[in-house]
Amino acid sequence: MRQNPKLKVFMAGGWYDICVPFFSNENAMNANGVPTDRVAFSYYEAGHMMYLNRAALDKLTDDVRHFVKAAAPGASE
């Protein structure tokens, strides 16, 4: 992200994830000086594999679609 100022990242996590503890994504980004203004964080009412929970999967799908559309060439920045 430091080399490509246009790169945007989507990070998804489950509230009950015991593999990647809640808020560790944000901590890792901040600790390494990654510009979080280009990072979209989204959390889901599920564990590590949030896609196994139907409601979380639906929300994840919507969030990824929104992220991709917003980051597409020609989208407002």
Secondary structure, 3 states (H helix, E strand, C coil): CCCCCCCCEEEEEECCCCCCCCCHHHHHHHHCCCCHHHEEEEEECCCCCHHHCHHHHHHHHHHHHHHHHHHCCCCCC
